[in-house]
């Protein structure tokens, strides 16, 4: 099980953007919690997908802080 339907990263990128839009600065915390929950539930593939979402969110937040 992974996030996104095509497996090409577009679903993951869209999810990251949507999380930022809805949760703002808390988006990374949400993604990190979801990755942890998936890992503890024995779903390593899903956990890795959430870690990819987390990395996208963190990159976007870092880029945003550079612009300030």
N, C-alpha and C positions, 0 to 999 in steps of 0.2 A: 504494500500500500504506500503510495506517495501522494504528495500534494500536486495538484494540477493534473490535467487530463492528457496532455500531449507528451509530457516527459521531456520537453525541449527547453524548459526554464521559463517560458512565458507565463504559465500559471503561477509559478513561484514568485515571479516579479510582480505580477498583478496582485497577488495576495499581500506581498510586502507593501505595495503602494496603498492598498485598501486598509491594511492595518494601521499604517501611518495616518491616513486620512481620518479614520474613526477614533483611534486611540492616542494620536499625537506622540508626545514624548514617552508614553508608556508602551508603545508598540514593541520595543525590544524586550521589555519585561514580559509581555504577553507571549511573544514567540519563544522566549527562553523557558517560560513555564510550560508551554505546550511541548517543547522538545524534551524537557525533563519528564513530564507525564508519560509521553510516548516511550521513553527509554525505560522508565520504571514499570510500564505495562508490558515490557518485552517486545516492543515493536521498533527495532532498530532502524528499519528503512524509513518509517514515518518520522522517527527522531532526527534522522539525517536530513530529511526534507525540511523540517522545522529549523534545523541549524542553518540550512541554506537561506531560508527566509530571514533568519536573524542576521546573517552576514550582510544581506542586501540592505536591511534596515539600518544596520550600523554604518555601512558605507554611505548611505544617503544622509544620515544624521551627521556624519563627519564632514561630508561635502558641504552641508548646510552651515555648519559651524565655521568652516573656512571662509564662507561668503560674508560672514558678519563682520 
